[in-house]
Amino acid sequence: MTATTFAAAVMLSGMLVWPPAPPHSTQPSPPHWLLAFDGRSTNDVAHDPRLRRLITQQVPKAMTTELLGALGGPPNPLRADDGRTVSMSACMPHACPTRGFLWLDLTTGTALGAIYSAPVLRLGSRALTPTALPAAARAALHEWLADLDAMPGTVRFTNAQGSTTTLAAAPFRPTGRFRPPAGGPSFDCAAAMAAGTAQADGATTVARAICRDRDLSALDRRTWQQAEEVRLGHSTRDARRELVEFHNQWRRQRDARCSAAPDLAGCLRAEFTQQVEALRNWLPRSARL
């Protein structure tokens, strides 16, 4: 492919692609090396010079420095999907309310950067447009915002020329996710009660008891919040999955024990107290070796 042909292809497609690089060329290669970081901490790659070059090439200059900084703080696991796309996120060191996110298509070379500091969500890309974001990019962005429990009030998109467009915020607000009320519990009581009418088991017996008792509801939310803090405090996918299974296993055992206990409320209070303490001292298997 000649330089002229490639330039014409870029103009027609509206996005940067990664053509095969001839020997000794300075043309960037597809960043498939990022796949080796799947499931690992974003910090493992955040300071790699290759990622810095990618961000500089693909994210508008107005966002580059802040996004690089935001990806260098307390991290989430890097995620690769189908060997084609990668997403990573973290928060600004010593200023964690500012969060950074990067999505990359390894085939086309396109990227979407995001910085969230409530209630403002800033998006930017040198190749993508706000009206034609890939479905995979939107899905990864929504999942990140949902994990943050973020509700953007203002959304701005910056393009390669540095021009900023204000977008409707509603499409970027996570939907369909239950948000625990301040007084608890951590789950939807209406759904639990509806399930209980069709099937009576230990789980529904416990759920009903929690929903009907204000103190138990508050304890349930506190325990869930502790589990979330511990989960988000670990930066690898394996550690987070291990924590979720640890907490789910406790929940199943709690339901079995307490649903048959003479004092159901007393049993639940003791279980919640013990689990909060267990979560505070929990470590993944890799840290216990």
C-alpha positions as CSV (number, residue, x, y, z in Angstrom):
1,M,0.0,0.0,0.0
2,T,1.5,3.4,-1.0
3,A,1.4,6.4,1.2
4,T,-1.1,8.0,-1.1
5,T,-3.4,5.0,-1.1
6,F,-3.3,4.8,2.7
7,A,-4.1,8.5,3.1
8,A,-7.1,8.1,0.8
9,A,-8.3,5.1,2.8
10,V,-8.0,7.2,6.0
11,M,-10.1,10.0,4.5
12,L,-12.8,7.6,3.3
13,S,-13.0,5.6,6.5
14,G,-12.8,8.6,8.9
15,M,-10.7,6.7,11.3
16,L,-7.0,5.7,11.8
17,V,-6.2,2.1,10.9
18,W,-3.1,0.1,11.4
19,P,-1.8,-1.1,8.0
20,P,1.0,-3.7,7.9
21,A,4.3,-1.9,8.6
22,P,7.0,-2.5,6.1
23,P,10.5,-3.4,7.3
24,H,12.3,-0.5,9.0
25,S,9.2,1.6,8.9
26,T,8.3,4.0,11.8
27,Q,4.6,3.2,11.2
28,P,3.1,2.0,14.6
29,S,2.2,-1.7,14.8
30,P,-1.2,-2.9,16.1
31,P,-0.9,-2.8,19.9
32,H,-1.6,-6.5,20.4
33,W,1.0,-6.6,23.1
34,L,-1.7,-5.2,25.4
35,L,-3.4,-8.6,25.4
36,A,-0.6,-10.0,27.7
37,F,-2.0,-7.7,30.4
38,D,-5.5,-9.1,30.4
39,G,-6.8,-9.4,34.0
40,R,-3.7,-7.7,35.4
41,S,-3.6,-4.3,37.2
42,T,-3.8,-1.3,35.0
43,N,-0.8,0.0,36.8
44,D,1.3,-2.8,35.2
45,V,0.9,-1.1,31.9
46,A,0.1,2.5,32.8
47,H,3.7,3.7,32.8
48,D,4.8,1.6,29.8
49,P,6.2,4.0,27.1
50,R,4.2,2.2,24.4
51,L,0.9,3.0,26.2
52,R,2.0,6.7,26.5
53,R,2.6,6.8,22.8
54,L,-0.7,5.2,22.0
55,I,-2.6,7.7,24.2
56,T,-0.7,10.6,22.7
57,Q,-1.6,9.4,19.2
58,Q,-5.2,8.5,19.8
59,V,-6.5,10.9,22.5
60,P,-6.9,14.7,22.0
61,K,-4.0,16.7,23.3
62,A,-6.3,18.6,25.8
63,M,-6.9,15.3,27.6
64,T,-3.6,13.4,27.3
65,T,-1.7,14.6,30.4
66,E,-4.7,14.2,32.7
67,L,-5.7,10.8,31.4
68,L,-2.1,9.5,31.8
69,G,-2.1,10.7,35.3
70,A,-5.5,9.2,36.1
71,L,-4.5,5.8,34.8
72,G,-1.5,5.8,37.1
73,G,-3.3,5.8,40.4
74,P,-5.4,3.1,42.3
75,P,-6.3,0.8,39.4
76,N,-8.9,-1.6,38.1
77,P,-8.0,-4.8,36.2
78,L,-7.2,-4.4,32.5
79,R,-9.8,-6.2,30.4
80,A,-9.4,-7.7,26.9
81,D,-12.5,-8.9,25.0
82,D,-12.3,-11.4,22.1
83,G,-8.7,-10.5,21.4
84,R,-9.9,-7.3,19.7
85,T,-10.6,-4.6,22.3
86,V,-9.0,-3.6,25.5
87,S,-10.3,-1.3,28.3
88,M,-8.5,-0.1,31.4
89,S,-9.3,2.3,34.2
90,A,-7.9,3.8,37.4
91,C,-8.1,7.0,39.4
92,M,-5.9,10.0,39.9
93,P,-3.2,9.5,42.6
94,H,-4.1,11.4,45.8
95,A,-7.3,12.6,44.0
96,C,-9.4,9.5,43.5
97,P,-12.6,11.3,42.8
98,T,-11.0,11.9,39.3
99,R,-11.2,8.7,37.3
100,G,-9.6,7.8,34.0
101,F,-10.7,5.2,31.4
102,L,-9.3,4.1,28.1
103,W,-10.8,1.8,25.4
104,L,-8.8,0.6,22.4
105,D,-9.8,-1.3,19.3
106,L,-6.6,-3.3,18.6
107,T,-7.6,-4.0,15.0
108,T,-8.5,-0.4,13.8
109,G,-6.3,1.4,16.3
110,T,-9.1,3.7,17.4
111,A,-9.4,4.7,21.0
112,L,-11.8,6.5,23.4
113,G,-10.5,8.2,26.5
114,A,-12.7,9.3,29.4
115,I,-12.2,11.3,32.5
116,Y,-14.9,11.4,35.2
117,S,-15.0,13.9,38.0
118,A,-18.6,14.0,39.3
119,P,-20.8,15.2,37.8
120,V,-18.8,15.9,34.6
121,L,-17.8,13.1,32.1
122,R,-15.3,14.2,29.5
123,L,-14.8,12.0,26.4
124,G,-12.2,12.3,23.7
125,S,-10.9,10.7,20.6
126,R,-8.8,11.7,17.6
127,A,-10.6,9.2,15.3
128,L,-14.1,8.5,16.7
129,T,-17.0,10.9,16.6
130,P,-19.6,11.3,19.4
131,T,-22.4,10.2,17.1
132,A,-20.7,7.0,15.9
133,L,-19.1,5.4,19.0
134,P,-18.6,1.7,18.5
135,A,-21.0,-0.5,20.4
136,A,-18.1,-2.2,22.2
137,A,-16.8,1.2,23.3
138,R,-20.2,2.2,24.6
139,A,-20.6,-1.1,26.5
140,A,-17.2,-0.9,28.1
141,L,-17.8,2.8,29.1
142,H,-21.2,2.0,30.6
143,E,-19.8,-0.9,32.5
144,W,-17.1,1.3,34.0
145,L,-19.6,4.1,34.9
146,A,-21.9,1.5,36.5
147,D,-19.0,0.1,38.6
148,L,-18.4,3.7,39.8
149,D,-22.1,4.1,40.5
150,A,-21.6,7.3,38.4
151,M,-24.5,9.5,37.3
152,P,-23.0,12.1,34.9
153,G,-24.8,15.4,34.8
154,T,-22.7,16.9,32.0
155,V,-21.0,15.1,29.1
156,R,-18.5,16.7,26.8
157,F,-16.7,15.2,23.8
158,T,-13.4,16.6,22.5
159,N,-12.2,15.7,18.9
160,A,-8.7,15.7,17.3
161,Q,-8.9,19.5,16.6
162,G,-9.6,20.2,20.3
163,S,-13.2,21.2,19.6
164,T,-15.7,20.3,22.3
165,T,-19.3,19.2,21.9
166,T,-21.8,18.9,24.8
167,L,-23.8,15.7,24.6
168,A,-27.0,14.6,26.3
169,A,-26.1,13.0,29.7
170,A,-28.9,10.5,29.9
171,P,-27.5,7.9,27.5
172,F,-24.4,7.7,29.6
173,R,-26.1,7.1,32.9
174,P,-26.2,3.4,34.0
175,T,-29.7,1.9,33.9
176,G,-31.2,-1.3,35.2
177,R,-28.9,-1.5,38.1
178,F,-30.3,-1.6,41.7
179,R,-29.0,1.1,43.9
180,P,-29.2,0.2,47.6
181,P,-31.0,2.8,49.7
182,A,-29.1,4.5,52.5
183,G,-30.8,2.4,55.1
184,G,-30.4,-0.8,53.2
185,P,-30.7,-3.6,52.4
186,S,-28.2,-4.2,49.6
187,F,-30.8,-6.0,47.4
188,D,-34.3,-5.2,46.0
189,C,-36.9,-6.2,48.6
190,A,-39.8,-6.1,46.1
191,A,-38.0,-8.6,43.9
192,A,-37.1,-10.8,46.8
193,M,-40.7,-10.8,48.1
194,A,-42.0,-11.6,44.6
195,A,-39.6,-14.5,44.3
196,G,-40.6,-15.7,47.7
197,T,-44.2,-16.2,46.7
198,A,-43.2,-18.7,44.0
199,Q,-40.5,-20.5,46.0
200,A,-39.9,-20.7,49.8
201,D,-36.3,-21.7,50.7
202,G,-33.6,-20.6,53.0
203,A,-32.6,-17.6,50.9
204,T,-36.1,-16.2,50.6
205,T,-36.7,-16.8,54.3
206,V,-33.6,-14.8,55.2
207,A,-34.4,-12.1,52.6
208,R,-37.9,-11.6,54.0
209,A,-36.5,-11.3,57.5
210,I,-33.9,-8.7,56.5
211,C,-36.5,-6.6,54.5
212,R,-38.9,-6.5,57.5
213,D,-36.3,-5.4,60.1
214,R,-34.7,-2.0,59.8
215,D,-31.6,-3.0,61.8
216,L,-31.0,-6.1,59.8
217,S,-31.4,-4.0,56.6
218,A,-28.8,-1.6,57.7
219,L,-26.4,-4.5,58.7
220,D,-26.9,-6.1,55.3
221,R,-26.0,-2.9,53.5
222,R,-23.0,-2.3,55.7
223,T,-21.7,-5.9,55.0
224,W,-22.3,-5.4,51.2
225,Q,-20.5,-2.1,51.3
226,Q,-17.5,-3.7,53.1
227,A,-17.3,-6.4,50.4
228,E,-17.4,-3.8,47.7
229,E,-14.6,-1.8,49.3
230,V,-12.5,-4.9,49.5
231,R,-13.3,-6.0,46.0
232,L,-12.4,-2.6,44.5
233,G,-9.3,-2.4,46.6
234,H,-7.8,-5.3,44.6
235,S,-6.5,-4.5,41.1
236,T,-6.5,-7.9,39.4
237,R,-9.4,-9.8,38.0
238,D,-8.5,-13.1,39.8
239,A,-8.5,-11.4,43.2
240,R,-11.8,-9.7,42.6
241,R,-13.4,-12.9,41.4
242,E,-12.0,-14.8,44.4
243,L,-13.5,-12.1,46.8
244,V,-16.9,-12.4,45.1
245,E,-16.9,-16.1,45.5
246,F,-15.8,-15.9,49.1
247,H,-18.7,-13.5,49.9
248,N,-21.3,-15.5,47.9
249,Q,-20.2,-18.7,49.7
250,W,-20.7,-17.0,53.1
251,R,-24.1,-15.8,52.0
252,R,-25.2,-19.4,51.0
253,Q,-23.9,-20.8,54.3
254,R,-25.6,-17.9,56.3
255,D,-28.9,-18.6,54.6
256,A,-28.7,-22.3,55.4
257,R,-27.7,-21.8,59.0
258,C,-30.0,-18.9,59.9
259,S,-33.2,-20.1,58.1
260,A,-33.2,-23.1,60.4
261,A,-32.2,-21.2,63.6
262,P,-34.7,-20.7,66.5
263,D,-33.7,-17.0,66.7
264,L,-33.4,-16.0,63.0
265,A,-32.7,-12.3,63.7
266,G,-30.1,-13.1,66.3
267,C,-28.4,-15.5,63.9
268,L,-28.3,-12.9,61.2
269,R,-26.8,-10.2,63.4
270,A,-24.0,-12.5,64.5
271,E,-23.4,-13.6,60.8
272,F,-23.2,-10.0,59.6
273,T,-20.8,-9.0,62.4
274,Q,-18.5,-11.9,61.7
275,Q,-18.5,-11.4,57.9
276,V,-17.6,-7.7,58.2
277,E,-14.6,-8.6,60.3
278,A,-13.7,-11.5,57.9
279,L,-13.8,-9.1,55.0
280,R,-11.6,-6.6,56.7
281,N,-8.9,-9.2,57.1
282,W,-9.5,-11.0,53.7
283,L,-6.5,-11.6,51.4
284,P,-6.5,-13.4,48.0
285,R,-4.7,-16.7,47.8
286,S,-1.8,-15.1,45.9
287,A,-1.1,-12.8,48.9
288,R,-1.2,-15.7,51.4
289,L,1.6,-17.6,49.8
